[in-house]
Amino acid sequence: MSKTSAGARMGDDQALALYQELRGTPGESFDRVAARLELTEAERDSAHAELVALGLIEPAPAATTATASGTSTTATTAVCPDSGRAPDSAFTTSGTTVVAPDVALLRLLQHERDRLENRLAETSRAQTTLETLAGPFLRAGLEPATDVEVEIVDDADRIRRELADVTASVRGSVQSMLTGSVRRDEMAAALEHDREQIARGVAVQAMYSHRVGQVPEMIQYLAERAALGVEIRLSPVVPMNMVLADECFALLPTDPRDPDSAAILARGPGLVRSYRALYAYCWQAATPYGQEEPPQNGGDGLTEQQRAALRMLASGVKDEQVARNLGVSLRTVSRLISEVMQELGAASRFEAGVKAARLGLLDGESPDQPPA
């Protein structure tokens, strides 16, 4: 056994012997019992500290009583103040209360229980604080990246105001696709708006259908926009009216087939990025302004039956279904397709479809017919 272990063992034995002596000799002081056991001052202090830590002894409460001579004396009580037990469980010996082992054990257990309850209360308060932080405060920290707001607006004046406010404050880019012409009385203001945005370094892109680009007043308007620096492309089919500003705003109709339907105002990059991807796809398929197909073999000589057959084939309809839809034979369908290819100057069905798309023959109207 090491000296340290032996010393600890000896200290435990001394504390036990001192405690037993105190219990066996009520009325004797702690110091006298320690002296009788021949403990050094250090051993006495060590044993005293151990017994106090275990709750086996504690200072006795003093009670002052008056004597006949008028002086006061101090006496010690024979009952432990906290235990409420009779002298067999706690008694006083010259200023020191000796506590029975079972009482000391119960006190230690109660103390530990109180400590655990306090710790649980602290943990509960910490959990409440964390829940508060993880609730509205955490959501507030994430909102700038994920917040999406969608509003349906059917007031035309409100739509124009929202669009003007957003495009006036845009910093990066404005992208638009329009299915119809711009009103003549709005062209001058629109051109001035383009001029202001481009002067601020905003990239402006606009997409129109081929047939809109052939309307007389639109020809001059598009030329002026292009001269200002607006990127313009023409597409066989423009799916809907749409305006995008940076990655934070989108304006589009609730019904793409009805330009006069209520508008959807969408805010937030989480949703606007999807519309930007759609716009990018349509933009890549469109023809840059000024690079349109020359007018020769423009399909002007196609009959309505040939145009109908062309549109169905471009949509992926099989020859048999085209024949049933037109009420003709397969041989007639083959002849119609040959005539279309000859009119468009195409060597294959695929090339005929590409040329028809570029000429705006697949949107249901002839290329020279202005929009309604």
RAMO-V679407 format. One record per helix or strand of 3 or more residues. SS is the DSSP state (H for helix, E for strand). FROM is the first residue (numbers start at 1). TO is the last residue. If there is no record, write none. Layout:
SS&FROM&TO / SS&FROM&TO
//
This chain:
H&3&24 / H&30&36 / H&41&53 / E&57&59 / E&62&66 / E&72&76 / E&90&93 / E&96&99 / H&101&146 / E&149&153 / H&156&169 / E&173&178 / H&184&199 / E&203&209 / H&212&214 / H&216&228 / E&231&235 / E&242&245 / E&249&253 / E&263&267 / H&269&285 / H&304&314 / H&319&326 / H&330&344 / H&349&358
//
